[in-house]
Amino acid sequence: MTTPDQPIIWRIREVSQQLGLSESTIYDKINRRSPRHDPSFPRPIQLGASAVGWLAHEVFDWLLARAAERDTPADSPPATRRRQRAKHARAAVTPVQPAKPTPSAKPGAAR
């Protein structure tokens, strides 16, 4: 049993379940060499030789910060920029002209 002043430590499975992220994605978020690295993601605590855990309140704080980012209007969020680029790319494409019909064979010509 934990008391309010005792930290709650989650292992990777609990973090994965709470966030809805795969275990590999969580490890990518803490790996500085990964393209999915997120420097704001909580760092794990070494529990043993090969065991790590995360403080539950740090994971919750990270999640709340993500929700706050979502709720804060930005100049141009990344998803909006992607949609705008796609829209401009579609507009820049010139429409394809229909192919001209091929001349038909002359009547009476040998086939």
Secondary structure as GFF3:
##gff-version 3
##sequence-region A 1 111
A	DSSP	beta_strand	9	10	.	.	.	ID=ss1
A	DSSP	alpha_helix	12	19	.	.	.	ID=ss2
A	DSSP	alpha_helix	23	30	.	.	.	ID=ss3
A	DSSP	beta_strand	45	46	.	.	.	ID=ss4
A	DSSP	beta_strand	52	55	.	.	.	ID=ss5
A	DSSP	alpha_helix	56	71	.	.	.	ID=ss6
A	DSSP	alpha_helix	78	92	.	.	.	ID=ss7
###
